[in-house]
């Protein structure tokens, strides 16, 4: 019985990694100002706590970083922050509460926003593969310094990205938990 659940957990984490990779590539190639590469991490955290989210986020960053978007490896700390915070949030509340989506997304996005801003400013001087880099350059062109431009864009894009992610998690979690016995 334990092996069955272990295989089920591994299969779900693999699925969550694929969701991150597909979402991330969709956002990258469509030059979207959001990232869509943490939905699987949020799912991993919702189903299996911070450790499930960590496995999902770290493996996503490694796979993406070696197969399609080198920047992903550098943003692994952002995946880690998202996994840890969302894992602890989802331990305190069920991910199916649609009333709290806005607050949950805010709480989850703030630490990752700070981490992402630091990485973007120090390593990449505000320019990454993301569509949000264009917005950063526009703000910088209007006279804002680079760090403030990156932070302002990260706050908005990370929050929007997490709202979408938390909403998807609520739907998927509610659907899967009603149909499967996941431990």
Residue pairs with C-beta under 8 A, 6 or more apart in sequence:
5 182
5 183
8 180
8 182
9 48
9 52
9 182
12 43
12 44
12 47
12 48
12 182
13 44
13 48
13 52
13 55
13 56
13 59
15 40
16 40
16 41
16 43
16 44
16 56
17 40
17 56
17 59
17 60
17 63
18 40
19 39
19 40
19 43
20 37
20 38
20 39
20 40
20 41
20 56
20 57
20 60
20 64
21 37
21 40
21 60
21 63
21 64
21 68
23 35
23 36
23 37
23 39
23 40
24 35
24 36
24 37
24 60
24 64
24 69
24 72
25 64
25 68
25 69
26 32
26 36
27 34
27 35
27 36
27 37
27 130
27 131
28 68
28 69
28 129
28 130
30 131
31 131
31 134
32 131
33 130
33 131
33 132
33 134
33 135
33 153
33 157
33 160
34 131
34 132
34 157
34 160
34 161
34 164
35 130
35 157
35 158
35 161
36 161
36 164
36 165
37 60
37 64
37 72
37 79
38 57
38 79
38 82
38 112
38 161
38 162
38 165
39 164
39 165
39 168
39 169
40 56
40 60
41 53
41 56
41 57
41 60
41 79
41 82
41 83
41 86
42 53
42 82
42 86
42 108
42 162
42 165
42 166
42 168
42 169
43 56
43 168
43 169
43 172
43 173
44 52
44 53
44 54
44 55
44 56
44 57
44 83
45 52
45 53
45 56
45 82
45 83
45 86
45 87
45 89
45 90
46 86
46 90
46 95
46 169
46 173
47 173
47 176
47 182
49 87
49 90
49 91
50 83
50 84
50 86
50 87
50 88
50 91
51 87
52 87
53 82
53 83
53 84
53 86
53 87
54 80
54 83
54 84
54 87
56 83
57 76
57 79
57 80
57 82
57 83
58 76
58 79
58 80
58 83
60 72
60 79
61 72
61 73
61 75
61 76
61 79
62 72
62 73
62 76
64 72
64 73
65 71
65 72
65 73
65 74
65 76
66 73
69 129
70 129
71 124
71 128
71 129
71 130
74 119
74 123
74 124
75 116
75 119
77 115
77 119
78 112
78 115
78 116
78 119
79 112
81 111
81 112
81 114
81 115
82 108
82 111
82 112
82 162
84 111
85 107
85 108
85 111
85 112
86 108
89 104
89 107
89 108
93 100
93 104
94 173
95 166
95 169
95 170
95 173
95 174
96 170
96 173
96 174
96 177
97 104
97 170
98 167
98 170
101 163
101 166
101 167
101 170
102 163
104 166
105 159
105 162
105 163
105 165
105 166
106 159
106 162
108 162
108 165
108 166
109 155
109 158
109 159
109 161
109 162
112 158
112 162
113 151
113 154
113 155
113 158
113 159
116 154
116 158
117 147
117 150
117 151
117 154
120 126
120 128
120 136
120 150
120 154
121 146
121 147
121 150
125 146
126 133
126 136
126 137
126 140
126 146
126 149
126 150
127 133
127 136
127 137
130 157
132 153
132 154
132 157
135 153
135 157
136 146
136 149
136 150
136 153
137 149
139 148
139 149
139 152
139 153
140 146
140 149
144 152
176 182
